[in-house]
Amino acid sequence: MTNNEIQYDLLVITGATASGKTAIAAQVASRLNGEIISADSRQVYRRMDIGTGKDLKDYIVDGKPVPVHLLDIAEPGYKYNVFEYQRDFLKVYSDLKRRDVFPVVCGGSGMYIDSIISGYRLLEVPPDHALRQELEGRTLGELTRILGEYKTLHNVTDIDTPKRAIRAIEIERYYRSSGVSAKSFPELKTLVTGILYDRDSRRRRISGRLGERLANGMIEEVRKLKEEGIGSESLIYYGLEYKYITYYLDGRIGYDEMVRTLETEIHRFAKRQMTWFRGMERKGIKIHWIDGNLPVDQKSDLILNLLKKVITS
């Protein structure tokens, strides 16, 4: 298939954690002579490989590496955000278009994906320390109600902690008070596909992958980050694997409790991801769901066939 046959500007391949989307995206990109743009909020960090599931071997197709962008672009301890992702995405997207290379976005960070499909407002908002102090100590429910006074909340998976809710209020307050117009994000004709497993299959895949990562040195990865001087609070901020392994290394919980709790939290995270995707669908974003149990080649064929179709209203 040539780029002239494709009726879209962009292909997105998403899905919950452990859905195998990276291998499929790499195969599709290889067949298109395209390149991948990662949409994962934690894979931007260097030396955070096992815990974030970079699965670098999946980017090798028929012995050749498929180029991938927006991996390993920030140091651990930094708090990369969706504004920076939009900015960095546009830089890569513009370069690929200039080179006539088709972009394939792959990742499970729903907010990042939604930000480029829906065109979130591009405006870097400075921290409001006085507001943060004023809101400190409020419950998540109270903060959600405050945020609801500024905008309609289509879903709340992006404000699942008080810290994120305070930042969301900070952003909306800045928009309202500054009078500064945000930059517009280009409207992209995007085909959105998702790899879908039933609940039981997804749980088995998550549990199996967790065991593999623990066996492959995930605890040692976190230990090395701590030895570099990355503080516990910074690692806990990244959540899931980094949070609970840090608790274990700090002696707050035992090994068995760490594994058990982490497994439960990853299952919950996958459920929140699916909630986010359903929220995107309610907003009118069509996601073409593909059965995860199909062979990789068949899933790739289905996606490539969808790319050939002309967009209809």
N, C-alpha and C positions, 0 to 999 in steps of 0.2 A: 504494500500500500504506500502510495506517495503522499506527501503533505497536501498536494493539490486535491486529493480525493477526500480529505478530511474536512468536515464542515464545522469543526470546533477549534477554538483557540487553545484549549487546555483540557487535559484528562486528569481526573482525580480518582485514585484508587484508595479507598479507606476501609475501615472496619474496626471492630473492637480489638483489644490487645490479644495476641496469640492467634490471629486469624490467617497468618501466612501471607499478608498482603505484599510484603517486600519482594518475595520471590516472584510473585505474579507481575508486579510493577516492573521488575527488572526484565522479565521475559518480554513483556509488551513493549517496553522502551527499546529493547534490543531489536525487535522485529520492525519497529518504526524508525530505527536509527535515531532514536530520541535520547533524551537525558532526563534524569529524575531530580525533582525538587522535593526534599524532605519536608514533611509537615508534622514534626514531632517536637514538642516543647522541651524535652529533656535531651534529645540526641544532638542538640546544638553544642553540648558541653564536651570538651576534650577529656579523655581519660575516664569518662563515664560510659563504658562500652557494654559491659555485661548486664549491669542493672537497668540500662535503658533499652536493651535489646537491639543493638545496632545490627547484629547478624550480618556482618560485612561480607561473609562468604556468599550471601544470597544475591549480591550485586554482580557475581561472576556468572555469565551465561555463555555456554559453549567455550569455556576457557578464556573468555574476554571480559574485562571489567566494563560495566555500564556506568558512565559518569553520573555522580550524584552530588547535589549541591545542598548547602545549609546543614551539613554535618560538621561537628568539630570547629565551630566558629567562635566559641566563647569559653572562657576559663571557668572551672568550677568555683563556686562562691558568688559568681555574678548572677543577677536576676534578670535574665532575658525576658522580653515581653512581647505582646502581640503587635504593638506599634513597630518595634524593631523587625519583627517577622515580616510585616507588610512591606516595609522599606527594603529589606534584604531580598524578599521574594521578587519585588518589582525589578531590582537590579539584575537578578538572574534571568527572569522572564524576558526582559528587554534584550539581554545579550543572546539568549537562545533564539528569539525571533529574528534578530539581526543576522544570525548565522543560519537561519532557516532550519532550525532544529526543533522538533516537536517536544513540548514540555509535558512530563508526566508527574503529577504531584502524588506523593505516597506518604501516608501517615495516619495516625489515629487521634491527633489533637483536634477535636471538633471546633474549638474556637479559632484556631489558626486557619483551618479549612474554610469555615464560615466567613472569616474576615476577608478572604480573597474572592469568595463567590458572591457574598452579599455586599462587598465593598464598604467595610467599616470606615468611618471617618478617620482620615489620617491627620492626627494632631498630637504632638508629643506634649503631655501634660506634666508640668513640674510638680514635685511633692508639696503638699500643703501641711506643714508640720502642726500648725495650730488646729486644723480640722482633725488631724489624726489624734492629737491629744484629747480633743473634745469627745471623739467617738470611742476612744480606748475604754475597754471594759464593757461596752454594750454587747448584748447577746446577738447571735447571728440573726435571730428572728427580728429583733429591733432594727438591725442594720438593713435587712431586706426590706422592711416597711419604709425606712427612710429613702432607700434607693428607688422604691416604687413611686415616691412622690416626684421623682425627676424623670422617670421614663417607664414605659410599659415593659414588664418583665415577661418575655416569651418563655424563658426557662431560666433556672437558677443554678445550673451545674457549673457555671463559671464563677459563682460566688459561694462556694461550699465551705469557705472558712471566713472568720471575721476579718482577717487581713485582706483577703481578696475583695470582700464586700466593701471595706473602707476605701480601698483603691478605686473601686467602681463608683462610689459616691464622690470621691475626689475628682474623678474624670468628669462626671456629669455636672458637678458644681462648677468646674472650670469652664466647660462648654457654655453653661448658662450665663456665667458672670463676665467672661472675657470679651464676648462679642466678636471673637476671632473666628473666621470661617475656616473649617477644616478643608484640607486639600481633598479633591475628589479622587476616588480610586477608579481605574479604568474598568468599564463594563466588559467582562470576558464571557464569551460563549463557552460554557464549561459543561462537559459530560462528567457526571458524578456517578461512580460505581462503588459498590460496597461488597465486601466478602462476608457472607453471613453463615454462621453455624447455629444450630439449635442450642438451647441452653445447656443441655447435658454434654454435648460434644465440646462446647466452648469451655465448660468447667474442666473436662478431662485434659484439654489442650493446655489450659492455664496451669493446672497442677503438674502436668508432665514437664512443662517448660521451666517451672520454678525449680523442680528437682534438678534438671540439667544445669541450670545457672548456678545453683549452689555447689554442684559438683565441679563446675568449671572455674571456680574461683571468685564468685561474686562477693563473698565476705572479704577476701583478700583485697579486692578492688577498693572497697570502702575503707579498709584499714589503711591502704596506701594513700588515699585522699586525706585521711586524718593525719597521717604522718607528714604530708606536704604542708600541713597547717590549715587545712579547710576545717573550720569549726563545726562542732556538732549541730548547732542551730542552723547553719547554712545547709548541711546535709539533710537535716530533718525537713527543711523547707521544700526539698525536691520530692519528698513523699515516698510512699510505697517502699521499694527495696532499700533506698538510702535511709529512710526514716527508721525502719524497724531493725535493720542491721546496725545502725548507729546506736539505737537503744541497747541492742545486744552487746556491742563492743564497749559501751559505757557501763555495762553491768546493771542496767535498769531491768532487763528481762533475761530469762534463760534462753538457751538455743531452741528447745522444743516450743516454747511460747512464741518465740520470734517467728519460726516457720509457720506455726498454726495461724497466728494473727496475720502474718503477711499474706498467706494464701487466701484467707477470708477477705482481706482488704483489696487484693487484686481482683477477686470475683466481683466485689462491690464496684470497683473502678470500671470494670468492663460493663456492668449494668448502667453506670452513669454515662459511659460513652454512648451506649445505645439510646439512652434517654435524650442525649444531645442530638443524635442523628434524627430521632423521631421529631424533635423540635424543629430541626431544619426542614423536614418534610412538611410539617404543619405550616411553615412559613411559605411553602410553595416550591421548595427546592426538590427536584425529582432525583431520587437516588435509585439507580438500577441495581437491585440486590442480586447477587450471584451465589449459588449454592456452594459453600466452602468445601463440601465433600466431593465435588467433581475433580477430576485430574487437573493438574496445573495447566497443561496444554489446552484442555477444553475451556477452562476459565479464561485463558488468554484469548482464545478464538472468539468467545462470546463478547469480550470487551472490544476486540478489534472490529467485529461486525457492527457493534453499536456505534463505533466511531464513523462508520461509513454512512450512517443514516442522517438525513437532513433534519435539522431542528424544526420541530413543529410547535405551534403555540398551544 
